[in-house]
């Protein structure tokens, strides 16, 4: 379990770095577009589709890391009054539902990518499938990280928090 936790921890860090770089890159592209449009009276025709594509990556990668770290949306009011075993059971059910959602992201994202693979994004000159690949990639990570949380809970280990590798040594 230790090796799996280290591997998924590194994968989560990598995903977070890629998401952060994507956010900065998108910001730079949009800033360049503003400069070109309003100061140089020209336009970068590729800036909007490229920014949207990059945004898809950082949204879905960041969301997957949020799943691993336990920062996804939840309604925890009931958990405050339940015994610990019931809380663990409900957290496991939640993680399994999230894994199912991630599997849906993979399945339907792949279908969308397939259906748009013949279309070209004119300003970028690439396949329209690239707009949907982030859904598939994020879905794979959501499934992986959700299953990791279930496995850690089943092994009696705490679920990971970003930057906290102390629990991996357990």
C-alpha positions as a printed NumPy array, in Angstrom:
array([[  0.   ,   0.   ,   0.   ],
       [  2.93 ,   2.291,   0.734],
       [  4.209,   2.142,  -2.873],
       [  0.728,   2.777,  -4.262],
       [  0.27 ,   5.773,  -1.96 ],
       [  3.651,   7.176,  -2.978],
       [  2.862,   6.688,  -6.673],
       [ -0.578,   8.294,  -6.461],
       [  0.882,  11.075,  -4.331],
       [  3.458,  11.81 ,  -7.018],
       [  0.762,  11.595,  -9.692],
       [ -1.389,  14.066,  -7.747],
       [  1.542,  16.455,  -7.378],
       [  2.294,  16.212, -11.087],
       [ -1.362,  16.853, -11.946],
       [ -1.413,  19.847,  -9.621],
       [  1.76 ,  21.269, -11.171],
       [  0.369,  20.814, -14.676],
       [ -2.879,  22.482, -13.588],
       [ -0.976,  25.404, -12.058],
       [  1.196,  25.838, -15.133],
       [ -1.949,  25.7  , -17.279],
       [ -3.589,  28.419, -15.199],
       [ -0.555,  30.682, -15.576],
       [ -0.264,  29.906, -19.285],
       [ -3.942,  30.676, -19.872],
       [ -3.57 ,  33.973, -18.002],
       [ -0.549,  34.923, -20.123],
       [ -2.405,  34.066, -23.349],
       [ -5.442,  36.14 , -22.354],
       [ -3.215,  39.048, -21.299],
       [ -1.407,  38.86 , -24.648],
       [ -4.763,  38.879, -26.428],
       [ -5.792,  42.034, -24.553],
       [ -2.507,  43.739, -25.47 ],
       [ -2.799,  42.72 , -29.118],
       [ -6.438,  43.728, -29.419],
       [ -6.477,  47.042, -27.539],
       [ -2.921,  48.314, -27.921],
       [ -1.818,  46.909, -31.268],
       [ -5.264,  46.883, -32.907],
       [ -4.751,  43.273, -33.986],
       [ -5.937,  39.927, -32.667],
       [ -4.523,  36.519, -31.836],
       [ -7.147,  34.286, -33.441],
       [ -5.921,  31.214, -31.588],
       [ -6.001,  32.707, -28.069],
       [ -9.621,  31.953, -27.144],
       [ -9.777,  28.281, -28.234],
       [ -6.304,  27.616, -26.803],
       [ -7.281,  29.191, -23.476],
       [-10.498,  27.183, -23.271],
       [ -8.603,  23.983, -24.014],
       [ -5.98 ,  24.753, -21.373],
       [ -8.745,  25.662, -18.916],
       [-10.284,  22.213, -19.413],
       [ -7.02 ,  20.619, -18.367],
       [ -6.488,  22.631, -15.205],
       [-10.114,  22.297, -14.135],
       [-10.277,  18.517, -14.516],
       [ -6.781,  17.822, -13.159],
       [ -7.38 ,  20.12 , -10.202],
       [-10.753,  18.512,  -9.495],
       [ -9.177,  15.045,  -9.494],
       [ -6.536,  16.155,  -6.995],
       [ -9.319,  17.675,  -4.893],
       [-10.992,  14.258,  -4.841],
       [ -7.797,  12.598,  -3.633],
       [ -7.324,  15.167,  -0.915],
       [-10.932,  15.004,   0.265],
       [-11.783,  18.558,  -0.739],
       [-14.685,  17.69 ,  -3.019],
       [-18.129,  19.007,  -2.2  ],
       [-20.007,  17.132,   0.461],
       [-22.916,  17.56 ,   2.817],
       [-21.484,  16.524,   6.196],
       [-24.195,  17.574,   8.657],
       [-25.321,  13.98 ,   9.269],
       [-21.756,  12.82 ,   9.876],
       [-21.439,  14.923,  13.01 ],
       [-23.969,  12.792,  14.893],
       [-23.059,   9.323,  13.611],
       [-20.652,   6.841,  15.19 ],
       [-17.203,   6.463,  13.613],
       [-17.976,   3.191,  11.78 ],
       [-21.038,   4.726,  10.138],
       [-18.961,   7.737,   9.082],
       [-16.348,   5.454,   7.509],
       [-19.078,   3.512,   5.694],
       [-20.678,   6.692,   4.326],
       [-17.292,   8.078,   3.257],
       [-16.667,   4.822,   1.391],
       [-20.068,   5.006,  -0.293],
       [-19.294,   8.593,  -1.271],
       [-15.92 ,   7.61 ,  -2.731],
       [-17.524,   4.778,  -4.715],
       [-20.164,   7.151,  -6.114],
       [-17.42 ,   9.609,  -7.065],
       [-15.492,   6.752,  -8.746],
       [-18.642,   5.929, -10.72 ],
       [-18.9  ,   9.564, -11.761],
       [-15.25 ,   9.463, -12.84 ],
       [-15.944,   6.327, -14.891],
       [-18.79 ,   8.225, -16.574],
       [-16.373,  11.052, -17.34 ],
       [-14.029,   8.576, -19.021],
       [-16.777,   6.82 , -20.971],
       [-18.717,   9.841, -22.174],
       [-15.633,  12.033, -22.574],
       [-14.165,   9.371, -24.844],
       [-17.404,   9.254, -26.85 ],
       [-17.328,  13.027, -27.271],
       [-13.685,  12.925, -28.322],
       [-14.432,  10.19 , -30.863],
       [-17.397,  12.064, -32.316],
       [-15.413,  15.272, -32.734],
       [-12.122,  13.715, -33.85 ],
       [-12.907,  14.46 , -37.493],
       [-13.593,  18.133, -36.827],
       [-10.762,  20.618, -36.9  ],
       [-10.402,  23.628, -34.628],
       [ -9.677,  26.133, -37.418],
       [ -7.585,  28.619, -35.474],
       [ -5.401,  25.902, -33.917],
       [ -5.325,  23.375, -36.747],
       [ -5.896,  20.416, -34.414],
       [ -8.686,  17.894, -33.958],
       [-11.784,  18.87 , -32.003],
       [-11.176,  15.766, -29.874],
       [ -8.535,  17.717, -27.957],
       [-11.344,  19.708, -26.333],
       [-12.606,  16.526, -24.638],
       [ -9.373,  14.709, -23.78 ],
       [ -9.139,  16.591, -20.422],
       [-12.483,  15.034, -19.395],
       [-11.065,  11.568, -20.038],
       [ -7.763,  12.308, -18.264],
       [ -9.5  ,  13.882, -15.288],
       [-11.962,  10.974, -15.134],
       [ -9.155,   8.414, -15.041],
       [ -7.554,  10.269, -12.136],
       [-10.9  ,  10.634, -10.311],
       [-11.438,   6.853, -10.525],
       [ -7.865,   6.112,  -9.449],
       [ -7.873,   8.532,  -6.527],
       [-11.332,   7.442,  -5.341],
       [-10.315,   3.788,  -5.362],
       [ -7.146,   4.708,  -3.485],
       [ -9.23 ,   6.398,  -0.769],
       [-11.441,   3.304,  -0.433],
       [ -8.398,   0.999,  -0.29 ],
       [ -6.664,   3.156,   2.337],
       [ -9.809,   3.206,   4.44 ],
       [-10.196,  -0.592,   4.105],
       [ -6.577,  -1.035,   5.211],
       [ -7.203,   1.163,   8.255],
       [ -4.984,   3.945,   6.968],
       [ -5.929,   7.619,   6.941],
       [ -6.744,   9.172,   3.591],
       [ -4.026,  11.401,   2.162],
       [ -3.817,  15.155,   2.419],
       [ -1.713,  17.194,  -0.012],
       [  1.856,  17.542,   1.153],
       [  1.375,  15.188,   4.099],
       [  3.415,  12.066,   3.406],
       [  3.698,  11.077,   7.081],
       [  0.613,   8.881,   6.857],
       [  2.159,   6.935,   3.957],
       [  4.729,   5.419,   6.317],
       [  1.959,   3.753,   8.326]])
